[in-house]
Amino acid sequence: MTNPLSNIPVLILAGGLGTRLRSVVADKPKALAPIMGKPFLEIQIELLKDQGATHFVLCVGYLSQQISETFGDGSKFGVRIDYSEERDQLRGTAGAIKLAQPFIKDRALVLNGDTYLDFDHNELVARHLAEIKFGAKATCTLARLDNASRFGTVILDEHDHYVAGFLEKNINNHGPAWLNAGAYMLERNFVESIAPDKIVSLEREVFPNLIAKGGKIAATLSSRPFYDIGTPEDYKGFSDLYQRWNHDRHRAA
């Protein structure tokens, strides 16, 4: 049986400025932040490759040449890598996806380039393929956090089946909540609907507009740990964790 991910391009949004991380990673784009001497983006690619992905599209912008020089055409990593570059200006998450539209035949898996979810993304693909027959244009992976004060959160419908809305970060919300884990399945006709040549956010504009018009965004709920490297504290936390993972793997070998 063919692995679902083997026929779907994986778009990784790796074009951001990474301003919050500059104090510890000043000379590199955030995607190249070193984790035990390995770029964070390589760790993401390894995870998806192990799950069956073969084709990656890196949506790059800030210091893009460093990324293309590091990863090339992907052959040394055993995958195919193409690039979609925001040359004139950064266009936001949805704008970057729109620019990469030529690489999307039917649908694509889209990941944020600064988050890590140790989750089998084939589950997301399978959920999405089941939901498109009911009209879903997108499927989001949601992660559960005990303390949601540092992230925007997601409202689900009464059956926890579809996304009903998005809430901005609230530092007073210390309780548990579902958050957007930065992993999506998007239909090509959904990407086609994004306005071209504009700065536009997937989370703040495009998704809420779709919901407001009665469109469906399915939800895949994950109990797996979610990691973000966007701040020095979170970057150090993931680095320490990855070092422990490697230590445990070597002990088990």
C-alpha positions as CSV (number, residue, x, y, z in Angstrom):
1,M,0.0,0.0,0.0
2,T,1.4,3.4,-1.0
3,N,2.2,5.7,1.9
4,P,-0.2,8.7,1.7
5,L,2.6,11.2,2.4
6,S,4.7,9.9,-0.6
7,N,2.3,11.6,-3.1
8,I,1.8,14.9,-1.2
9,P,4.2,17.9,-1.2
10,V,5.2,19.1,2.3
11,L,5.4,22.9,2.4
12,I,7.5,24.2,5.3
13,L,7.1,27.9,6.1
14,A,10.6,29.0,6.8
15,G,10.8,32.6,5.7
16,G,10.2,34.6,8.9
17,L,12.5,37.1,10.5
18,G,12.8,35.3,13.8
19,T,13.3,38.5,15.7
20,R,12.5,37.0,19.1
21,L,15.4,34.5,18.6
22,R,18.0,37.0,17.5
23,S,19.7,37.2,20.9
24,V,20.8,33.6,20.6
25,V,20.7,32.9,16.8
26,A,21.8,36.2,15.3
27,D,23.4,35.3,12.0
28,K,21.0,32.6,10.7
29,P,17.3,32.3,9.8
30,K,15.3,30.6,12.5
31,A,15.0,27.4,10.5
32,L,18.8,26.9,10.7
33,A,18.9,27.3,14.5
34,P,21.4,24.6,15.5
35,I,20.2,21.7,17.7
36,M,23.2,19.6,18.6
37,G,25.0,20.9,15.5
38,K,22.0,20.1,13.3
39,P,19.6,22.7,11.8
40,F,16.2,22.6,13.2
41,L,14.7,22.3,9.7
42,E,16.7,19.2,9.2
43,I,15.1,17.6,12.2
44,Q,11.7,18.5,10.8
45,I,12.5,17.0,7.4
46,E,13.9,13.8,9.1
47,L,10.6,13.3,11.0
48,L,8.5,13.7,7.8
49,K,10.9,11.6,5.7
50,D,10.6,8.7,8.3
51,Q,6.8,9.0,7.9
52,G,7.0,8.6,4.1
53,A,7.4,12.2,2.7
54,T,9.6,12.5,-0.4
55,H,9.0,16.0,-1.7
56,F,9.5,19.2,0.3
57,V,8.9,22.8,-0.7
58,L,10.7,25.2,1.5
59,C,8.9,28.6,1.6
60,V,11.8,30.9,2.3
61,G,12.4,34.6,2.6
62,Y,14.8,36.1,5.2
63,L,18.4,34.9,4.6
64,S,17.0,32.4,2.1
65,Q,20.4,31.8,0.5
66,Q,21.7,30.2,3.7
67,I,18.8,27.7,3.6
68,S,19.2,26.8,-0.1
69,E,23.0,26.4,0.4
70,T,22.4,24.1,3.4
71,F,19.8,21.8,1.8
72,G,20.3,22.1,-1.9
73,D,18.0,19.9,-3.9
74,G,17.6,17.5,-1.0
75,S,19.5,14.6,-2.5
76,K,22.0,14.4,0.4
77,F,19.0,14.0,2.7
78,G,17.3,11.4,0.5
79,V,14.4,13.7,-0.5
80,R,13.5,16.2,-3.2
81,I,13.6,19.8,-2.2
82,D,12.2,22.8,-4.1
83,Y,12.1,26.4,-3.1
84,S,9.4,29.1,-3.1
85,E,11.0,32.4,-2.3
86,E,9.5,35.7,-1.1
87,R,11.9,38.0,-2.8
88,D,10.3,41.4,-2.5
89,Q,8.6,41.2,0.8
90,L,7.4,38.7,3.4
91,R,3.7,38.0,2.7
92,G,2.5,36.3,5.9
93,T,1.7,32.6,6.3
94,A,-1.1,32.5,3.7
95,G,0.8,34.8,1.3
96,A,3.8,32.4,1.4
97,I,1.5,29.4,0.7
98,K,-0.1,31.2,-2.2
99,L,3.3,31.9,-3.7
100,A,4.0,28.1,-3.5
101,Q,0.7,27.2,-5.3
102,P,2.5,26.0,-8.5
103,F,3.9,23.1,-6.5
104,I,0.5,21.9,-5.3
105,K,-1.4,19.6,-7.6
106,D,-4.3,18.4,-5.5
107,R,-3.4,19.2,-1.9
108,A,-0.5,19.8,0.3
109,L,0.7,19.3,3.9
110,V,1.8,22.6,5.4
111,L,4.1,23.0,8.4
112,N,5.3,26.0,10.4
113,G,9.1,26.1,10.3
114,D,9.6,26.8,14.0
115,T,7.4,24.1,15.6
116,Y,7.8,20.4,16.2
117,L,5.0,17.9,16.9
118,D,6.2,14.3,17.3
119,F,3.0,13.0,15.6
120,D,2.4,10.7,12.6
121,H,1.3,13.2,10.0
122,N,-0.3,10.3,8.0
123,E,-3.1,10.6,10.6
124,L,-3.7,14.2,9.5
125,V,-3.6,13.1,5.8
126,A,-6.1,10.3,6.4
127,R,-8.5,12.5,8.4
128,H,-8.4,15.2,5.7
129,L,-9.0,12.7,2.9
130,A,-12.0,11.5,4.8
131,E,-13.4,15.0,5.4
132,I,-13.0,16.5,1.9
133,K,-16.0,14.4,0.8
134,F,-18.0,16.3,3.4
135,G,-16.8,19.7,2.0
136,A,-13.7,20.4,4.2
137,K,-11.2,22.6,2.4
138,A,-8.6,22.3,5.2
139,T,-7.7,20.2,8.2
140,C,-5.8,21.5,11.2
141,T,-3.8,19.6,13.8
142,L,-4.4,20.7,17.3
143,A,-2.3,20.1,20.3
144,R,-3.4,20.1,24.0
145,L,-1.6,22.4,26.4
146,D,-2.1,22.5,30.1
147,N,-1.3,26.2,30.2
148,A,-2.4,28.2,27.1
149,S,-1.3,31.6,28.2
150,R,1.5,31.9,25.7
151,F,-0.4,30.9,22.6
152,G,-3.5,31.6,20.6
153,T,-6.1,28.9,21.0
154,V,-8.7,27.2,18.9
155,I,-12.5,26.8,19.6
156,L,-14.0,23.6,18.4
157,D,-17.6,22.8,17.6
158,E,-19.8,20.9,20.1
159,H,-18.6,17.5,18.8
160,D,-14.9,18.5,18.7
161,H,-15.0,17.7,15.0
162,Y,-14.5,21.1,13.3
163,V,-12.8,24.3,14.0
164,A,-15.3,27.0,15.1
165,G,-13.0,29.9,15.7
166,F,-9.5,31.2,16.7
167,L,-8.7,33.2,19.8
168,E,-5.7,35.6,20.2
169,K,-3.1,34.9,22.9
170,N,-4.4,35.7,26.4
171,I,-1.8,35.9,29.1
172,N,-4.5,35.5,31.7
173,N,-5.6,32.1,30.3
174,H,-3.6,29.7,32.4
175,G,-6.0,26.8,31.9
176,P,-5.8,24.0,29.4
177,A,-6.8,24.6,25.8
178,W,-6.3,23.4,22.2
179,L,-3.8,25.3,20.2
180,N,-3.0,25.4,16.5
181,A,0.0,23.0,16.2
182,G,1.1,24.5,12.8
183,A,0.4,21.4,10.7
184,Y,-2.3,21.6,8.0
185,M,-3.7,19.8,5.1
186,L,-5.0,22.3,2.4
187,E,-6.8,21.6,-0.8
188,R,-5.5,23.3,-3.9
189,N,-8.8,25.0,-4.6
190,F,-8.5,26.5,-1.1
191,V,-5.0,27.9,-1.9
192,E,-6.4,29.2,-5.2
193,S,-8.9,31.3,-3.2
194,I,-6.1,33.2,-1.3
195,A,-5.6,36.7,-2.7
196,P,-2.3,36.9,-4.6
197,D,0.5,39.4,-4.0
198,K,-0.8,40.5,-0.6
199,I,0.4,40.2,3.0
200,V,-2.2,37.8,4.5
201,S,-2.3,35.6,7.6
202,L,-3.7,32.1,7.4
203,E,-4.7,32.0,11.1
204,R,-5.9,35.6,11.5
205,E,-7.6,36.2,8.2
206,V,-8.0,33.3,5.7
207,F,-9.2,30.6,8.1
208,P,-11.6,33.0,10.1
209,N,-13.0,34.2,6.7
210,L,-13.6,30.7,5.6
211,I,-15.5,29.8,8.8
212,A,-17.5,33.0,8.6
213,K,-18.7,32.0,5.1
214,G,-19.8,28.6,6.3
215,G,-16.7,26.7,5.2
216,K,-15.4,23.7,7.0
217,I,-12.0,23.2,8.7
218,A,-11.7,19.8,10.1
219,A,-9.7,19.2,13.3
220,T,-7.2,16.4,14.1
221,L,-6.6,16.3,17.9
222,S,-3.2,15.2,19.0
223,S,-2.1,14.2,22.5
224,R,1.5,14.3,21.5
225,P,3.9,17.0,23.0
226,F,4.2,20.2,21.0
227,Y,7.3,22.3,20.9
228,D,8.1,25.8,19.6
229,I,11.6,27.3,19.2
230,G,10.4,30.9,18.7
231,T,11.9,32.3,21.9
232,P,15.3,31.7,23.5
233,E,13.7,29.9,26.4
234,D,11.8,27.5,24.1
235,Y,14.8,27.0,21.8
236,K,16.9,26.0,24.8
237,G,14.1,23.7,26.1
238,F,13.9,21.9,22.8
239,S,17.7,21.7,22.4
240,D,17.9,20.1,25.9
241,L,15.1,17.7,25.1
242,Y,16.6,16.6,21.7
243,Q,19.9,16.0,23.5
244,R,18.1,13.7,25.9
245,W,16.3,11.9,23.1
246,N,19.6,11.2,21.4
247,H,21.2,10.0,24.6
248,D,18.3,7.6,25.3
249,R,18.5,6.3,21.7
250,H,22.2,5.6,22.0
251,R,21.6,3.8,25.3
252,A,18.9,1.7,23.8
253,A,21.0,0.8,20.7
